[in-house]
Amino acid sequence: MIPTIIIAGTHSGCGKTTIASALMSALCKRGLKVQPFKVGPDFIDPSHHTAICKRYSRNLDPYMMGENGVRETFLNASKGADIAVIEGVMGFYDGLDGADTGSTAHVSKILKAPVILVIDAKGSSRSVNAVAKGFATFDPEVNIAGVIFNRTGSKRHCDMIKESLELPSVGWIPNRTDKSVESRHLGLKMAHETSSMSEFSEVLEENAEVDAILEIAGKTVDIPIKHVITGNYENSDKGKITIGVACDEAFNFYYQDNFDRLKKHGAELKFFSPMNEPLPDADAFYFGGGYPELHMDKLETSKCRYQVKKAAEDGKIIYAECGGLTYLCERLTSEGKTSKMCGVVPADAIKMKRFQALGYVAAQCATNKCILPAGIRYRGHEFHYTKLNYGNDARFALRLSRGRGIDDGFDGIYVNNVLAGYTHAYFTEEFAENFILKIVQQNK
């Protein structure tokens, strides 16, 4: 297995995203091929990783993918790289429902990878070493090999911490508010909106021992590969059908593994901008999540929304998630303003002041009348600030054993060959295969 390092944190907001991204940038500047990863279901942090490393950042999520899925994605994506850098999620031990499942610690044990723990030192001195010791000994199966103290103050502040070090320190990062990345309702700004992450690499190089981090990463041990599928995701049968994928400032929340599985089962993907381009000639369409509420004017005035409605009326297969769902609605309201959307889904979307759902989803299709077969199960994630006002004619295809969906465990409104819900699905092989099969059958 290639050298691997996990950048974990004691809690959300401790600076692990900035430090992980800065480390990726620093290693790339040294000429290394860095394969980035993100623990959990997040879309935003991987956008920064991808921009920095010029390799697609992959999510590693044991709940959505299973432990073997984590190994498979890691091994396949790491081919040709010199080092893998994995950014953790939330606090190191924070998992599903207060358990270990899905936590950064869980992923570290699956991959047997060493961990650098980021500790926010602002407002503390000796106490941060008690924190480090607690994290290192809480689970004897994890390997926390070093610590980066973030938001440190004066030299005296650092010296006070050094008096009682419990773990090797590989970084003393000063508090630099000028290099922070702005946030909004779904998290940090996307990579195309800021360069602060990569710019922080200079701060990291000056205040961290990058060579020591590389040495720790080099001690990664091999993981068991029994039953793990490795190889090229794409097969020789690609191009059997085409799928238009909405991808611009309004729609950019996608799992790269989903794209790979669609291509593996024969799809050619055509990326396009609903804000700025017409609907492309394709056999089906995929509208992912994102920020349509920030681009309502362009989406309303673009000819694409009329073309989407006609495509739906003509029976084209359309799959949409979260932001894509709101785009297919009749209207979208945000900050007191209402704009017309595609008018495919019989509902209005309204952005609220606080999030309406956040967490993992377990879904099962409950009907054979939509584009997925009844009984198919898959997992995903939901995080949205909008809610739907839907009419009595709305039909739901999905039943959720976990998650809220559109309303109280019901998700996936279907109309003709359109399926649109709040769940960001992690495509299983079965999901991708059946989705492609439906498109092929529709073309006959």
Secondary structure as UniProt FT lines:
FT   STRAND          4..9
FT   TURN            12..13
FT   HELIX           16..29
FT   TURN            30..31
FT   STRAND          34..39
FT   HELIX           44..53
FT   STRAND          58..60
FT   HELIX           62..65
FT   HELIX           67..77
FT   TURN            78..80
FT   STRAND          83..87
FT   TURN            92..93
FT   HELIX           96..98
FT   TURN            101..102
FT   HELIX           104..111
FT   STRAND          115..120
FT   TURN            122..123
FT   HELIX           127..138
FT   TURN            140..141
FT   STRAND          144..152
FT   HELIX           155..162
FT   TURN            163..164
FT   STRAND          169..174
FT   HELIX           177..179
FT   STRAND          183..184
FT   TURN            185..186
FT   STRAND          187..188
FT   HELIX           191..193
FT   HELIX           196..199
FT   HELIX           201..207
FT   HELIX           210..217
FT   TURN            218..219
FT   TURN            226..227
FT   TURN            236..239
FT   STRAND          241..246
FT   STRAND          251..253
FT   HELIX           256..264
FT   TURN            265..266
FT   STRAND          267..272
FT   TURN            274..276
FT   STRAND          284..287
FT   STRAND          289..290
FT   HELIX           292..294
FT   HELIX           296..301
FT   HELIX           304..313
FT   TURN            314..315
FT   STRAND          317..321
FT   HELIX           323..328
FT   STRAND          329..334
FT   TURN            335..336
FT   STRAND          337..340
FT   STRAND          345..351
FT   STRAND          357..365
FT   TURN            374..375
FT   STRAND          377..384
FT   STRAND          386..390
FT   TURN            392..393
FT   STRAND          396..402
FT   TURN            408..409
FT   STRAND          410..415
FT   TURN            416..417
FT   STRAND          418..421
FT   STRAND          424..426
FT   HELIX           429..443
//
